[in-house]
C-alpha cells in the first residue's frame, strides 16, 4: 500500500466524469487500498478516485469507525434536506455550507464486483453524496454558499 498525491482545485482530473469500473482485479484492489491509506494520512472522511488522478468510479469513506468502499455507486433515491459545512481534501483551507439529503439509497459494487444496496442517513449520506459528486466532475464549492477561506 502506498500514499497517493491528492489532486487540488484546478487539476483537470477533478473536472472529468469518471468511467465505470469493469475490471475487478488486483489493480483495483491496490487503488482502493492506496486510497484508504491516503485518506487516513490526510485526516479525511472520504476520497474519490479522481482525487488521486484515477478517472474511475470508486470511492472510500468512513462509516462511523469502519472504512467502506463503493465501486460504481449510484444514488437511487434521496429524501430530507440538511444544510451543513463541508470541506474537501482537494480544496484545502476552504469550507462552505451545502444542502444535502438526510437519507439516501445507493446501489454499488464491492471490490469483487458483487452488487449491493445500502440505505444511509446523516453524515454518511453527506459523505457519499460529496464523493459521488467527485465522480461526476463536481466540487463542493460549485454547490456551496457562505464559503470561507481559512
C-alpha positions as CSV (number, residue, x, y, z in Angstrom):
1,X,0.0,0.0,0.0
2,X,1.2,3.5,-0.8
3,X,0.1,7.1,-0.3
4,X,-1.0,8.9,-3.5
5,X,-0.9,12.6,-4.2
6,X,-4.2,14.3,-3.7
7,X,-5.1,16.5,-6.7
8,X,-6.1,20.1,-5.9
9,X,-8.5,22.6,-7.4
10,X,-7.5,23.4,-10.9
11,X,-6.4,19.8,-11.7
12,X,-8.2,18.6,-14.8
13,X,-8.8,15.1,-13.2
14,X,-11.3,16.8,-10.8
15,X,-13.5,18.1,-13.7
16,X,-14.0,14.8,-15.6
17,X,-16.9,12.4,-15.5
18,X,-15.3,9.1,-14.4
19,X,-15.6,5.8,-16.3
20,X,-17.4,2.9,-14.9
21,X,-15.2,0.2,-13.4
22,X,-15.4,-3.1,-15.4
23,X,-12.3,-4.9,-14.1
24,X,-12.4,-6.1,-10.5
25,X,-8.8,-7.1,-10.3
26,X,-5.6,-6.6,-8.4
27,X,-5.1,-3.1,-9.9
28,X,-8.5,-2.0,-8.5
29,X,-7.7,-3.6,-5.1
30,X,-4.4,-1.7,-5.0
31,X,-6.1,1.5,-5.9
32,X,-8.7,1.1,-3.1
33,X,-6.0,0.2,-0.5
34,X,-3.9,3.2,-1.5
35,X,-7.0,5.4,-1.4
36,X,-7.7,4.3,2.2
37,X,-4.2,4.9,3.3
38,X,-4.2,8.3,1.6
39,X,-7.5,9.3,3.2
40,X,-6.4,8.3,6.6
41,X,-3.0,10.0,6.3
42,X,-4.7,13.3,5.2
43,X,-7.2,13.0,8.1
44,X,-10.2,12.9,5.7
45,X,-13.5,11.1,5.9
46,X,-13.9,10.3,2.2
47,X,-11.9,10.1,-1.0
48,X,-12.8,9.6,-4.6
49,X,-10.5,8.0,-7.3
50,X,-10.2,11.2,-9.4
51,X,-8.8,13.0,-6.3
52,X,-5.8,10.8,-6.8
53,X,-5.8,11.2,-10.5
54,X,-7.6,7.9,-11.4
55,X,-10.7,8.5,-13.6
56,X,-12.7,5.6,-12.3
57,X,-16.0,5.4,-10.4
58,X,-14.6,4.3,-7.0
59,X,-14.8,5.9,-3.5
60,X,-13.7,5.1,0.0
61,X,-15.2,6.7,3.1
62,X,-15.7,6.5,6.9
63,X,-19.0,5.0,8.0
64,X,-18.6,5.5,11.8
65,X,-15.4,3.7,12.7
66,X,-15.5,1.5,9.5
67,X,-13.8,2.4,6.3
68,X,-16.0,1.4,3.4
69,X,-15.5,1.2,-0.4
70,X,-18.0,1.6,-3.2
71,X,-17.4,0.9,-6.8
72,X,-19.8,2.4,-9.4
73,X,-22.0,4.0,-6.8
74,X,-25.4,5.2,-8.0
75,X,-27.8,7.1,-5.6
76,X,-31.2,5.7,-6.5
77,X,-33.3,7.7,-4.0
78,X,-32.9,10.5,-1.6
79,X,-35.0,12.3,1.0
80,X,-34.8,15.1,3.5
81,X,-32.6,18.1,3.5
82,X,-29.8,19.4,5.7
83,X,-27.5,22.4,5.2
84,X,-24.1,21.9,6.9
85,X,-20.5,22.9,6.4
86,X,-18.3,20.8,4.1
87,X,-14.6,20.8,3.2
88,X,-12.6,18.8,0.8
89,X,-9.1,17.4,0.7
90,X,-8.9,18.7,-2.9
91,X,-9.9,22.2,-1.9
92,X,-7.7,22.9,1.1
93,X,-8.5,25.6,3.6
94,X,-12.0,26.3,2.2
95,X,-15.3,25.4,3.7
96,X,-18.9,26.2,2.8
97,X,-22.5,25.3,3.5
98,X,-24.0,22.7,1.2
99,X,-27.6,21.4,1.2
100,X,-27.6,17.6,1.0
101,X,-30.2,14.9,1.5
102,X,-30.5,13.4,5.0
103,X,-31.1,9.9,3.7
104,X,-30.1,8.1,0.5
105,X,-30.3,4.7,-1.0
106,X,-27.2,3.8,-3.1
107,X,-26.5,0.9,-5.4
108,X,-22.9,-0.1,-5.7
109,X,-20.4,-2.9,-6.2
110,X,-17.8,-4.3,-3.9
111,X,-14.1,-4.6,-4.9
112,X,-15.0,-8.1,-6.2
113,X,-17.9,-6.9,-8.4
114,X,-20.7,-8.1,-6.0
115,X,-23.8,-5.9,-6.3
116,X,-25.2,-4.3,-3.1
117,X,-27.6,-1.7,-1.9
118,X,-27.3,0.4,1.2
119,X,-29.5,2.9,2.9
120,X,-27.6,5.6,4.8
121,X,-28.5,8.6,6.9
122,X,-27.0,11.8,8.2
123,X,-23.3,12.4,7.9
124,X,-22.6,9.2,6.0
125,X,-25.2,10.2,3.4
126,X,-23.5,13.6,3.1
127,X,-20.1,12.0,2.6
128,X,-21.4,9.6,-0.1
129,X,-23.1,12.5,-1.9
130,X,-19.9,14.6,-1.8
131,X,-17.8,11.7,-3.1
132,X,-20.2,10.7,-5.9
133,X,-20.2,14.4,-7.0
134,X,-16.4,14.0,-7.5
135,X,-17.1,11.0,-9.8
136,X,-19.2,13.4,-11.9
137,X,-16.5,16.2,-12.0
138,X,-18.3,18.4,-9.4
139,X,-16.6,20.0,-6.5
140,X,-18.5,21.0,-3.4
141,X,-17.6,24.7,-3.9
142,X,-19.8,24.6,-7.0
143,X,-22.8,23.9,-4.7
144,X,-21.7,25.8,-1.6
145,X,-22.7,29.1,-0.2
146,X,-21.2,31.1,2.7
147,X,-17.8,30.0,1.5
148,X,-15.0,30.7,4.0
149,X,-11.3,30.7,3.3
150,X,-9.2,29.7,6.4
